[in-house]
Amino acid sequence: MHQVFLSYVQTDRARAEEIVSYLEGVGVTCWDAARDMPVDKPWAGSVARAVADCSLVLVLLSAKTDKSHEVLRELNLAVAGRKPILTVRIERIRASEDLVYLLNAQQWIDAFTAPFSNHFVRVEAAVLDLLGQGRTAGWSAWSRSSGGMGSGTSSFLRRLFGLFSTAKRVPSAPDTEADGALDARTRDSAPPAGSNTGFDVFLSYRRKDGAAVARLVRNELLTRGRAAFLDIEDLGAGHYDDKLLRYIEMAPNFVPILTPGSLASRGDEVDWMLKEIAHAVGHQKNIVPVIMPGFRFPNHLDLPEVIRALPRHNGVEFSNSYYQATVEKLISYLDS
């Protein structure tokens, strides 16, 4: 019995094989027509049985997928069988009305930037979540400790919390030198100095207790057309210190996620969050702190001199009860 049914066009077979190899390497069984189609059975019936027997349909979306009647039939079978569908968009295209009708309420992952392998961890996380194997206990604890998700929080955000609580997440840039190098799966080419990456917001946070909110904010900004840089998603190869600072320089807005104790001294350790804030101040970025419940600014004399003006920047107090208002206020402060 397989867990995932792969839906794709023949021209995208190489991408499908990469996904299958990765997922099966972490214990997720897959059905791939190019490999698993019985030679002595009718094609249509075999596909229908494979969809019926799966727990999840993963579709690779490209320009040719968009015109494929076979893929459309497979997705109709999935919808009729109430199967969850994960769309992995491997080309930057706008889906046809037929596909949008079938996939609009489903989960999407954009995986069109090179190298393709950089996106496998996010695909794995989404697959495990949809299969009910995600590790959500950590986020449930966070929700309880911060007053819960709140009645105003959309179902989209609840699903988002489930997605990013799964295993094998790529670590963000280290808080200290002792945290080690970035996982090779995040590697890509570094942006050249003076280039425009298209990011207009840089998100800074503590990995220990700020990553969830940083992801949440990033996705809310994306849904509103604002491209936000998050190291765990967007940082490529090279020295992370040089690259992080360069992304700060290129983004007009800098949003630090201030969780309790996030500005406390780390002693003699290299403190990357404070270094990022100092770099943003030095380059006169528009700084909009997101202030989490329980955070208090330290005495200004306890802060490095270069960031002592941080409390004077207009910040947004994060509220679970008034979540949408929090997001709208943050948007209004960007580029102001």
Secondary structure, 3 states (H helix, E strand, C coil): CCCEEEECCHHHHHHHHHHHHHHHHCCCCEECHHHHCCCCCCHHHHHHHHHHHCCEEEEEECCCHHHCHHHHHHHHHHHHCCCCEEEEECCCCCCCHHHHHHHCCCEEEECCCCCHHHHHHHHHHHHHHHCCCCCCHHHHHHHHHCCCCCCCCCHHHHHHHHHCCCCCCCCCCCCCHHHCCCCHHHCCCCCCCCCCCCCCEEEECCHHHHHHHHHHHHHHHHHCCCCEECHHHHCCCCCHHHHHHHHHHHCCEEEEEECCCCCCCCCCCCCHHHHHHHHHHHCCCEECCEECCCCCCCCHHHCCHHHCCHHHCCCEECCCCCHHHHHHHHHHHCCC
